[in-house]
Amino acid sequence: MTTVKVRGETIEKSLRTLKKKLDKEGVMKTVKAKRFYDKPSVREKNKQKQALKYRKKSRV
């Protein structure tokens, strides 16, 4: 579980820090992915698209 200690900081700065930590851990990405049900065929198609994107990125 991610925690952020507030020590004399503003709430906005603490929230920004929390959001950065959650994004770094991939929590928000997981929540968005599991928000709705994806059919297995759609899941596989997205997985292939991500793999292609990764291969193109690693090639450069």
GUMAR-130099 format. One record per atom (N, C-alpha, C, O): z negated, y, x negated; atom name; residue number from 0; residue in one letter; chain. Coordinates in nm, 4 decimals, always signed. Atoms other than C-alpha are relative to their C-alpha. Example, Ala and Ser with C-alpha at 12.3 -4.5 7.8 and 13.67 -1.06 7.14 Angstrom:
<tidos>
{w = +0.0000	v = -0.1190	u = -0.0890	atom = N	nr = 0	rest = A	kette = A};
{w = -0.7800	v = -0.4500	u = -1.2300	atom = CA	nr = 0	rest = A	kette = A};
{w = +0.0000	v = +0.1200	u = -0.0900	atom = C	nr = 0	rest = A	kette = A};
{w = -0.0665	v = +0.1181	u = -0.1936	atom = O	nr = 0	rest = A	kette = A};
{w = +0.0060	v = -0.1190	u = +0.0820	atom = N	nr = 1	rest = S	kette = A};
{w = -0.7140	v = -0.1060	u = -1.3670	atom = CA	nr = 1	rest = S	kette = A};
{w = -0.0730	v = +0.1090	u = +0.0770	atom = C	nr = 1	rest = S	kette = A};
{w = -0.0899	v = +0.2198	u = +0.0261	atom = O	nr = 1	rest = S	kette = A};
</tidos>
This chain:
<tidos>
{w = +0.0000	v = -0.1171	u = -0.0827	atom = N	nr = 0	rest = M	kette = A};
{w = +0.0000	v = +0.0000	u = +0.0000	atom = CA	nr = 0	rest = M	kette = A};
{w = +0.0000	v = +0.1244	u = -0.0878	atom = C	nr = 0	rest = M	kette = A};
{w = -0.0766	v = +0.1337	u = -0.1838	atom = O	nr = 0	rest = M	kette = A};
{w = -0.0151	v = -0.1208	u = +0.0785	atom = N	nr = 1	rest = T	kette = A};
{w = +0.0990	v = +0.3379	u = -0.1338	atom = CA	nr = 1	rest = T	kette = A};
{w = -0.1017	v = +0.1048	u = +0.0436	atom = C	nr = 1	rest = T	kette = A};
{w = -0.1206	v = +0.1294	u = +0.1628	atom = O	nr = 1	rest = T	kette = A};
{w = +0.0971	v = -0.1050	u = -0.0307	atom = N	nr = 2	rest = T	kette = A};
{w = -0.1638	v = +0.6080	u = -0.1567	atom = CA	nr = 2	rest = T	kette = A};
{w = +0.0289	v = +0.1226	u = -0.0849	atom = C	nr = 2	rest = T	kette = A};
{w = +0.0829	v = +0.1127	u = -0.1951	atom = O	nr = 2	rest = T	kette = A};
{w = -0.0122	v = -0.1255	u = +0.0724	atom = N	nr = 3	rest = V	kette = A};
{w = -0.1593	v = +0.9708	u = -0.2611	atom = CA	nr = 3	rest = V	kette = A};
{w = -0.1326	v = +0.0724	u = +0.0131	atom = C	nr = 3	rest = V	kette = A};
{w = -0.1800	v = +0.0963	u = +0.1241	atom = O	nr = 3	rest = V	kette = A};
{w = +0.1265	v = -0.0732	u = -0.0022	atom = N	nr = 4	rest = K	kette = A};
{w = -0.4777	v = +1.1511	u = -0.3573	atom = CA	nr = 4	rest = K	kette = A};
{w = +0.0298	v = +0.1495	u = +0.0025	atom = C	nr = 4	rest = K	kette = A};
{w = +0.1112	v = +0.1996	u = -0.0750	atom = O	nr = 4	rest = K	kette = A};
{w = -0.0186	v = -0.1438	u = -0.0141	atom = N	nr = 5	rest = V	kette = A};
{w = -0.4962	v = +1.5135	u = -0.2510	atom = CA	nr = 5	rest = V	kette = A};
{w = -0.1162	v = +0.0692	u = -0.0704	atom = C	nr = 5	rest = V	kette = A};
{w = -0.2314	v = +0.0601	u = -0.0282	atom = O	nr = 5	rest = V	kette = A};
{w = +0.1023	v = -0.0709	u = +0.0775	atom = N	nr = 6	rest = R	kette = A};
{w = -0.6814	v = +1.7221	u = -0.5062	atom = CA	nr = 6	rest = R	kette = A};
{w = +0.0414	v = +0.1464	u = -0.0136	atom = C	nr = 6	rest = R	kette = A};
{w = +0.1086	v = +0.1842	u = -0.1095	atom = O	nr = 6	rest = R	kette = A};
{w = -0.0293	v = -0.1421	u = +0.0072	atom = N	nr = 7	rest = G	kette = A};
{w = -0.6502	v = +2.0899	u = -0.4331	atom = CA	nr = 7	rest = G	kette = A};
{w = +0.1467	v = +0.0342	u = +0.0227	atom = C	nr = 7	rest = G	kette = A};
{w = +0.1880	v = +0.1481	u = +0.0010	atom = O	nr = 7	rest = G	kette = A};
{w = -0.1415	v = -0.0239	u = -0.0271	atom = N	nr = 8	rest = E	kette = A};
{w = -0.2842	v = +2.0514	u = -0.3403	atom = CA	nr = 8	rest = E	kette = A};
{w = +0.0188	v = +0.0321	u = +0.1476	atom = C	nr = 8	rest = E	kette = A};
{w = -0.0676	v = +0.0040	u = +0.2307	atom = O	nr = 8	rest = E	kette = A};
{w = -0.0311	v = -0.0237	u = -0.1402	atom = N	nr = 9	rest = T	kette = A};
{w = -0.1216	v = +2.1656	u = -0.0226	atom = CA	nr = 9	rest = T	kette = A};
{w = +0.0448	v = -0.1308	u = +0.0633	atom = C	nr = 9	rest = T	kette = A};
{w = +0.0859	v = -0.2239	u = -0.0060	atom = O	nr = 9	rest = T	kette = A};
{w = -0.0405	v = +0.1205	u = -0.0730	atom = N	nr = 10	rest = I	kette = A};
{w = -0.0445	v = +1.9086	u = +0.2435	atom = CA	nr = 10	rest = I	kette = A};
{w = +0.1493	v = -0.0255	u = -0.0196	atom = C	nr = 10	rest = I	kette = A};
{w = +0.1917	v = -0.1403	u = -0.0323	atom = O	nr = 10	rest = I	kette = A};
{w = -0.1452	v = +0.0152	u = +0.0159	atom = N	nr = 11	rest = E	kette = A};
{w = +0.3297	v = +1.9753	u = +0.2056	atom = CA	nr = 11	rest = E	kette = A};
{w = +0.0342	v = -0.0658	u = -0.1336	atom = C	nr = 11	rest = E	kette = A};
{w = +0.1209	v = -0.1529	u = -0.1405	atom = O	nr = 11	rest = E	kette = A};
{w = -0.0259	v = +0.0576	u = +0.1320	atom = N	nr = 12	rest = K	kette = A};
{w = +0.3210	v = +1.8945	u = -0.1656	atom = CA	nr = 12	rest = K	kette = A};
{w = -0.0415	v = -0.1472	u = -0.0045	atom = C	nr = 12	rest = K	kette = A};
{w = +0.0264	v = -0.2303	u = -0.0648	atom = O	nr = 12	rest = K	kette = A};
{w = +0.0472	v = +0.1382	u = -0.0042	atom = N	nr = 13	rest = S	kette = A};
{w = +0.1199	v = +1.5785	u = -0.1009	atom = CA	nr = 13	rest = S	kette = A};
{w = +0.0965	v = -0.0884	u = +0.0792	atom = C	nr = 13	rest = S	kette = A};
{w = +0.1233	v = -0.2020	u = +0.0400	atom = O	nr = 13	rest = S	kette = A};
{w = -0.0975	v = +0.0758	u = -0.0786	atom = N	nr = 14	rest = L	kette = A};
{w = +0.3660	v = +1.4664	u = +0.1685	atom = CA	nr = 14	rest = L	kette = A};
{w = +0.1269	v = -0.0242	u = -0.0806	atom = C	nr = 14	rest = L	kette = A};
{w = +0.1843	v = -0.1329	u = -0.0750	atom = O	nr = 14	rest = L	kette = A};
{w = -0.1198	v = +0.0142	u = +0.0830	atom = N	nr = 15	rest = R	kette = A};
{w = +0.6563	v = +1.5278	u = -0.0691	atom = CA	nr = 15	rest = R	kette = A};
{w = -0.0218	v = -0.1091	u = -0.1048	atom = C	nr = 15	rest = R	kette = A};
{w = +0.0670	v = -0.1904	u = -0.1305	atom = O	nr = 15	rest = R	kette = A};
{w = +0.0330	v = +0.1029	u = +0.0986	atom = N	nr = 16	rest = T	kette = A};
{w = +0.4822	v = +1.3149	u = -0.3326	atom = CA	nr = 16	rest = T	kette = A};
{w = +0.0001	v = -0.1387	u = +0.0637	atom = C	nr = 16	rest = T	kette = A};
{w = +0.0518	v = -0.2341	u = +0.0056	atom = O	nr = 16	rest = T	kette = A};
{w = +0.0024	v = +0.1278	u = -0.0703	atom = N	nr = 17	rest = L	kette = A};
{w = +0.4216	v = +1.0376	u = -0.0785	atom = CA	nr = 17	rest = L	kette = A};
{w = +0.1409	v = -0.0483	u = +0.0321	atom = C	nr = 17	rest = L	kette = A};
{w = +0.1723	v = -0.1659	u = +0.0134	atom = O	nr = 17	rest = L	kette = A};
{w = -0.1374	v = +0.0374	u = -0.0319	atom = N	nr = 18	rest = K	kette = A};
{w = +0.7842	v = +1.0415	u = +0.0335	atom = CA	nr = 18	rest = K	kette = A};
{w = +0.0751	v = -0.0474	u = -0.1228	atom = C	nr = 18	rest = K	kette = A};
{w = +0.1526	v = -0.1427	u = -0.1147	atom = O	nr = 18	rest = K	kette = A};
{w = -0.0659	v = +0.0420	u = +0.1238	atom = N	nr = 19	rest = K	kette = A};
{w = +0.9039	v = +1.0167	u = -0.3267	atom = CA	nr = 19	rest = K	kette = A};
{w = -0.0449	v = -0.1398	u = -0.0416	atom = C	nr = 19	rest = K	kette = A};
{w = +0.0361	v = -0.2220	u = -0.0844	atom = O	nr = 19	rest = K	kette = A};
{w = +0.0522	v = +0.1325	u = +0.0357	atom = N	nr = 20	rest = K	kette = A};
{w = +0.6767	v = +0.7186	u = -0.3911	atom = CA	nr = 20	rest = K	kette = A};
{w = +0.0573	v = -0.1079	u = +0.0921	atom = C	nr = 20	rest = K	kette = A};
{w = +0.0980	v = -0.2145	u = +0.0459	atom = O	nr = 20	rest = K	kette = A};
{w = -0.0532	v = +0.0969	u = -0.0951	atom = N	nr = 21	rest = L	kette = A};
{w = +0.7901	v = +0.5420	u = -0.0735	atom = CA	nr = 21	rest = L	kette = A};
{w = +0.1481	v = -0.0262	u = -0.0256	atom = C	nr = 21	rest = L	kette = A};
{w = +0.1942	v = -0.1400	u = -0.0168	atom = O	nr = 21	rest = L	kette = A};
{w = -0.1420	v = +0.0151	u = +0.0281	atom = N	nr = 22	rest = D	kette = A};
{w = +1.1539	v = +0.6060	u = -0.1588	atom = CA	nr = 22	rest = D	kette = A};
{w = +0.0223	v = -0.0820	u = -0.1265	atom = C	nr = 22	rest = D	kette = A};
{w = +0.1127	v = -0.1654	u = -0.1322	atom = O	nr = 22	rest = D	kette = A};
{w = -0.0115	v = +0.0729	u = +0.1263	atom = N	nr = 23	rest = K	kette = A};
{w = +1.1058	v = +0.4750	u = -0.5120	atom = CA	nr = 23	rest = K	kette = A};
{w = -0.0283	v = -0.1492	u = +0.0183	atom = C	nr = 23	rest = K	kette = A};
{w = +0.0345	v = -0.2332	u = -0.0461	atom = O	nr = 23	rest = K	kette = A};
{w = +0.0352	v = +0.1396	u = -0.0263	atom = N	nr = 24	rest = E	kette = A};
{w = +0.9480	v = +0.1541	u = -0.3798	atom = CA	nr = 24	rest = E	kette = A};
{w = +0.0972	v = -0.0677	u = +0.0966	atom = C	nr = 24	rest = E	kette = A};
{w = +0.0968	v = -0.1900	u = +0.1100	atom = O	nr = 24	rest = E	kette = A};
{w = -0.0977	v = +0.0565	u = -0.0922	atom = N	nr = 25	rest = G	kette = A};
{w = +1.2257	v = +0.1094	u = -0.1240	atom = CA	nr = 25	rest = G	kette = A};
{w = -0.0553	v = -0.0283	u = +0.1382	atom = C	nr = 25	rest = G	kette = A};
{w = +0.0066	v = -0.1014	u = +0.2155	atom = O	nr = 25	rest = G	kette = A};
{w = +0.0635	v = +0.0249	u = -0.1292	atom = N	nr = 26	rest = V	kette = A};
{w = +0.9934	v = +0.1118	u = +0.1755	atom = CA	nr = 26	rest = V	kette = A};
{w = +0.0837	v = +0.0581	u = +0.1130	atom = C	nr = 26	rest = V	kette = A};
{w = +0.1070	v = -0.0088	u = +0.2137	atom = O	nr = 26	rest = V	kette = A};
{w = -0.0763	v = -0.0658	u = -0.1064	atom = N	nr = 27	rest = M	kette = A};
{w = +1.1984	v = +0.3585	u = +0.3792	atom = CA	nr = 27	rest = M	kette = A};
{w = +0.1334	v = -0.0714	u = +0.0249	atom = C	nr = 27	rest = M	kette = A};
{w = +0.1790	v = -0.0830	u = +0.1386	atom = O	nr = 27	rest = M	kette = A};
{w = -0.1272	v = +0.0718	u = -0.0134	atom = N	nr = 28	rest = K	kette = A};
{w = +1.5194	v = +0.1685	u = +0.3105	atom = CA	nr = 28	rest = K	kette = A};
{w = -0.0205	v = -0.1296	u = +0.0799	atom = C	nr = 28	rest = K	kette = A};
{w = +0.0612	v = -0.1645	u = +0.1650	atom = O	nr = 28	rest = K	kette = A};
{w = +0.0321	v = +0.1237	u = -0.0708	atom = N	nr = 29	rest = T	kette = A};
{w = +1.3592	v = -0.1537	u = +0.4332	atom = CA	nr = 29	rest = T	kette = A};
{w = -0.0288	v = +0.0260	u = +0.1470	atom = C	nr = 29	rest = T	kette = A};
{w = +0.0159	v = -0.0489	u = +0.2339	atom = O	nr = 29	rest = T	kette = A};
{w = +0.0332	v = -0.0338	u = -0.1386	atom = N	nr = 30	rest = V	kette = A};
{w = +1.2229	v = +0.0119	u = +0.7461	atom = CA	nr = 30	rest = V	kette = A};
{w = +0.1261	v = +0.0329	u = +0.0785	atom = C	nr = 30	rest = V	kette = A};
{w = +0.1422	v = -0.0110	u = +0.1923	atom = O	nr = 30	rest = V	kette = A};
{w = -0.1251	v = -0.0356	u = -0.0675	atom = N	nr = 31	rest = K	kette = A};
{w = +1.5634	v = +0.1575	u = +0.8313	atom = CA	nr = 31	rest = K	kette = A};
{w = +0.0852	v = -0.1243	u = +0.0243	atom = C	nr = 31	rest = K	kette = A};
{w = +0.1487	v = -0.1370	u = +0.1290	atom = O	nr = 31	rest = K	kette = A};
{w = -0.0810	v = +0.1204	u = -0.0138	atom = N	nr = 32	rest = A	kette = A};
{w = +1.7309	v = -0.1781	u = +0.7733	atom = CA	nr = 32	rest = A	kette = A};
{w = -0.0527	v = -0.0913	u = +0.1101	atom = C	nr = 32	rest = A	kette = A};
{w = +0.0253	v = -0.1587	u = +0.1773	atom = O	nr = 32	rest = A	kette = A};
{w = +0.0601	v = +0.0897	u = -0.0988	atom = N	nr = 33	rest = K	kette = A};
{w = +1.4880	v = -0.3619	u = +1.0010	atom = CA	nr = 33	rest = K	kette = A};
{w = -0.0251	v = +0.0667	u = +0.1344	atom = C	nr = 33	rest = K	kette = A};
{w = -0.0864	v = +0.0072	u = +0.2230	atom = O	nr = 33	rest = K	kette = A};
{w = +0.0232	v = -0.0730	u = -0.1243	atom = N	nr = 34	rest = R	kette = A};
{w = +1.4865	v = -0.1003	u = +1.2749	atom = CA	nr = 34	rest = R	kette = A};
{w = +0.0718	v = -0.0650	u = +0.1177	atom = C	nr = 34	rest = R	kette = A};
{w = +0.0183	v = -0.0705	u = +0.2284	atom = O	nr = 34	rest = R	kette = A};
{w = -0.0787	v = +0.0659	u = -0.1035	atom = N	nr = 35	rest = F	kette = A};
{w = +1.7580	v = -0.2803	u = +1.4718	atom = CA	nr = 35	rest = F	kette = A};
{w = +0.0426	v = -0.1366	u = -0.0505	atom = C	nr = 35	rest = F	kette = A};
{w = +0.0471	v = -0.1612	u = -0.1711	atom = O	nr = 35	rest = F	kette = A};
{w = -0.0457	v = +0.1341	u = +0.0366	atom = N	nr = 36	rest = Y	kette = A};
{w = +1.8773	v = -0.6386	u = +1.4772	atom = CA	nr = 36	rest = Y	kette = A};
{w = +0.1470	v = +0.0055	u = -0.0408	atom = C	nr = 36	rest = Y	kette = A};
{w = +0.2290	v = +0.0648	u = +0.0293	atom = O	nr = 36	rest = Y	kette = A};
{w = -0.1385	v = +0.0141	u = +0.0445	atom = N	nr = 37	rest = D	kette = A};
{w = +2.1953	v = -0.7080	u = +1.2802	atom = CA	nr = 37	rest = D	kette = A};
{w = +0.0402	v = -0.1453	u = +0.0148	atom = C	nr = 37	rest = D	kette = A};
{w = -0.0341	v = -0.2366	u = -0.0212	atom = O	nr = 37	rest = D	kette = A};
{w = -0.0503	v = +0.1362	u = -0.0083	atom = N	nr = 38	rest = K	kette = A};
{w = +2.4041	v = -1.0085	u = +1.3566	atom = CA	nr = 38	rest = K	kette = A};
{w = +0.0222	v = -0.0524	u = -0.1413	atom = C	nr = 38	rest = K	kette = A};
{w = +0.0465	v = +0.0261	u = -0.2330	atom = O	nr = 38	rest = K	kette = A};
{w = -0.0198	v = +0.0568	u = +0.1336	atom = N	nr = 39	rest = P	kette = A};
{w = +2.4382	v = -1.2476	u = +1.0630	atom = CA	nr = 39	rest = P	kette = A};
{w = +0.1353	v = +0.0368	u = -0.0617	atom = C	nr = 39	rest = P	kette = A};
{w = +0.1445	v = +0.0572	u = -0.1828	atom = O	nr = 39	rest = P	kette = A};
{w = -0.1313	v = -0.0358	u = +0.0538	atom = N	nr = 40	rest = S	kette = A};
{w = +2.8087	v = -1.1666	u = +1.0292	atom = CA	nr = 40	rest = S	kette = A};
{w = +0.0013	v = +0.1443	u = -0.0511	atom = C	nr = 40	rest = S	kette = A};
{w = +0.0631	v = +0.1735	u = -0.1535	atom = O	nr = 40	rest = S	kette = A};
{w = +0.0076	v = -0.1402	u = +0.0415	atom = N	nr = 41	rest = V	kette = A};
{w = +2.7352	v = -0.7938	u = +1.0066	atom = CA	nr = 41	rest = V	kette = A};
{w = -0.0841	v = +0.0120	u = -0.1266	atom = C	nr = 41	rest = V	kette = A};
{w = -0.0516	v = +0.0896	u = -0.2165	atom = O	nr = 41	rest = V	kette = A};
{w = +0.0855	v = -0.0002	u = +0.1180	atom = N	nr = 42	rest = R	kette = A};
{w = +2.4572	v = -0.8590	u = +0.7556	atom = CA	nr = 42	rest = R	kette = A};
{w = +0.0782	v = -0.0443	u = -0.1238	atom = C	nr = 42	rest = R	kette = A};
{w = +0.0667	v = +0.0158	u = -0.2307	atom = O	nr = 42	rest = R	kette = A};
{w = -0.0808	v = +0.0520	u = +0.1115	atom = N	nr = 43	rest = E	kette = A};
{w = +2.6952	v = -1.0603	u = +0.5362	atom = CA	nr = 43	rest = E	kette = A};
{w = +0.1047	v = +0.1023	u = -0.0432	atom = C	nr = 43	rest = E	kette = A};
{w = +0.1288	v = +0.1207	u = -0.1625	atom = O	nr = 43	rest = E	kette = A};
{w = -0.1009	v = -0.1013	u = +0.0317	atom = N	nr = 44	rest = K	kette = A};
{w = +2.9626	v = -0.7906	u = +0.5584	atom = CA	nr = 44	rest = K	kette = A};
{w = -0.0621	v = +0.1157	u = -0.0784	atom = C	nr = 44	rest = K	kette = A};
{w = -0.0029	v = +0.1648	u = -0.1745	atom = O	nr = 44	rest = K	kette = A};
{w = +0.0693	v = -0.1077	u = +0.0712	atom = N	nr = 45	rest = N	kette = A};
{w = +2.7123	v = -0.5240	u = +0.4500	atom = CA	nr = 45	rest = N	kette = A};
{w = -0.0402	v = -0.0429	u = -0.1405	atom = C	nr = 45	rest = N	kette = A};
{w = -0.0348	v = +0.0363	u = -0.2346	atom = O	nr = 45	rest = N	kette = A};
{w = +0.0391	v = +0.0528	u = +0.1299	atom = N	nr = 46	rest = K	kette = A};
{w = +2.5931	v = -0.7444	u = +0.1664	atom = CA	nr = 46	rest = K	kette = A};
{w = +0.1191	v = -0.0005	u = -0.0961	atom = C	nr = 46	rest = K	kette = A};
{w = +0.1053	v = +0.0344	u = -0.2133	atom = O	nr = 46	rest = K	kette = A};
{w = -0.1208	v = -0.0002	u = +0.0823	atom = N	nr = 47	rest = Q	kette = A};
{w = +2.9493	v = -0.7844	u = +0.0384	atom = CA	nr = 47	rest = Q	kette = A};
{w = +0.0411	v = +0.1416	u = -0.0377	atom = C	nr = 47	rest = Q	kette = A};
{w = +0.0873	v = +0.1659	u = -0.1492	atom = O	nr = 47	rest = Q	kette = A};
{w = -0.0346	v = -0.1390	u = +0.0269	atom = N	nr = 48	rest = K	kette = A};
{w = +3.0081	v = -0.4102	u = +0.0673	atom = CA	nr = 48	rest = K	kette = A};
{w = -0.0898	v = +0.0577	u = -0.1096	atom = C	nr = 48	rest = K	kette = A};
{w = -0.0429	v = +0.1304	u = -0.1971	atom = O	nr = 48	rest = K	kette = A};
{w = +0.0933	v = -0.0463	u = +0.1009	atom = N	nr = 49	rest = Q	kette = A};
{w = +2.6957	v = -0.3390	u = -0.1378	atom = CA	nr = 49	rest = Q	kette = A};
{w = +0.0333	v = -0.0607	u = -0.1369	atom = C	nr = 49	rest = Q	kette = A};
{w = +0.0240	v = +0.0074	u = -0.2391	atom = O	nr = 49	rest = Q	kette = A};
{w = -0.0351	v = +0.0660	u = +0.1255	atom = N	nr = 50	rest = A	kette = A};
{w = +2.8027	v = -0.5926	u = -0.4020	atom = CA	nr = 50	rest = A	kette = A};
{w = +0.1233	v = +0.0648	u = -0.0618	atom = C	nr = 50	rest = A	kette = A};
{w = +0.1290	v = +0.0841	u = -0.1832	atom = O	nr = 50	rest = A	kette = A};
{w = -0.1208	v = -0.0665	u = +0.0486	atom = N	nr = 51	rest = L	kette = A};
{w = +3.1448	v = -0.4278	u = -0.4300	atom = CA	nr = 51	rest = L	kette = A};
{w = -0.0351	v = +0.1372	u = -0.0569	atom = C	nr = 51	rest = L	kette = A};
{w = +0.0161	v = +0.1765	u = -0.1617	atom = O	nr = 51	rest = L	kette = A};
{w = +0.0435	v = -0.1319	u = +0.0445	atom = N	nr = 52	rest = K	kette = A};
{w = +2.9800	v = -0.0869	u = -0.4628	atom = CA	nr = 52	rest = K	kette = A};
{w = -0.0722	v = -0.0116	u = -0.1354	atom = C	nr = 52	rest = K	kette = A};
{w = -0.0512	v = +0.0703	u = -0.2248	atom = O	nr = 52	rest = K	kette = A};
{w = +0.0734	v = +0.0220	u = +0.1245	atom = N	nr = 53	rest = Y	kette = A};
{w = +2.7502	v = -0.2220	u = -0.7363	atom = CA	nr = 53	rest = Y	kette = A};
{w = +0.0948	v = -0.0335	u = -0.1141	atom = C	nr = 53	rest = Y	kette = A};
{w = +0.0784	v = +0.0162	u = -0.2255	atom = O	nr = 53	rest = Y	kette = A};
{w = -0.0965	v = +0.0369	u = +0.1046	atom = N	nr = 54	rest = R	kette = A};
{w = +3.0415	v = -0.3774	u = -0.9272	atom = CA	nr = 54	rest = R	kette = A};
{w = +0.0803	v = +0.1199	u = -0.0456	atom = C	nr = 54	rest = R	kette = A};
{w = +0.1043	v = +0.1359	u = -0.1653	atom = O	nr = 54	rest = R	kette = A};
{w = -0.0759	v = -0.1197	u = +0.0358	atom = N	nr = 55	rest = K	kette = A};
{w = +3.2402	v = -0.0527	u = -0.9153	atom = CA	nr = 55	rest = K	kette = A};
{w = -0.0854	v = +0.0934	u = -0.0840	atom = C	nr = 55	rest = K	kette = A};
{w = -0.0362	v = +0.1539	u = -0.1792	atom = O	nr = 55	rest = K	kette = A};
{w = +0.0906	v = -0.0891	u = +0.0721	atom = N	nr = 56	rest = K	kette = A};
{w = +2.9367	v = +0.1419	u = -1.0367	atom = CA	nr = 56	rest = K	kette = A};
{w = -0.0229	v = -0.0513	u = -0.1421	atom = C	nr = 56	rest = K	kette = A};
{w = -0.0268	v = +0.0281	u = -0.2361	atom = O	nr = 56	rest = K	kette = A};
{w = +0.0280	v = +0.0561	u = +0.1313	atom = N	nr = 57	rest = S	kette = A};
{w = +2.8709	v = -0.0960	u = -1.3269	atom = CA	nr = 57	rest = S	kette = A};
{w = +0.1240	v = +0.0008	u = -0.0892	atom = C	nr = 57	rest = S	kette = A};
{w = +0.1122	v = -0.0055	u = -0.2116	atom = O	nr = 57	rest = S	kette = A};
{w = -0.1240	v = -0.0018	u = +0.0759	atom = N	nr = 58	rest = R	kette = A};
{w = +3.2352	v = -0.0859	u = -1.4329	atom = CA	nr = 58	rest = R	kette = A};
{w = +0.0201	v = +0.1324	u = -0.0718	atom = C	nr = 58	rest = R	kette = A};
{w = +0.0791	v = +0.1362	u = -0.1797	atom = O	nr = 58	rest = R	kette = A};
{w = -0.0215	v = -0.1352	u = +0.0563	atom = N	nr = 59	rest = V	kette = A};
{w = +3.2289	v = +0.2891	u = -1.5026	atom = CA	nr = 59	rest = V	kette = A};
{w = -0.0887	v = +0.0276	u = -0.1150	atom = C	nr = 59	rest = V	kette = A};
{w = -0.0828	v = +0.1361	u = -0.1728	atom = O	nr = 59	rest = V	kette = A};
</tidos>
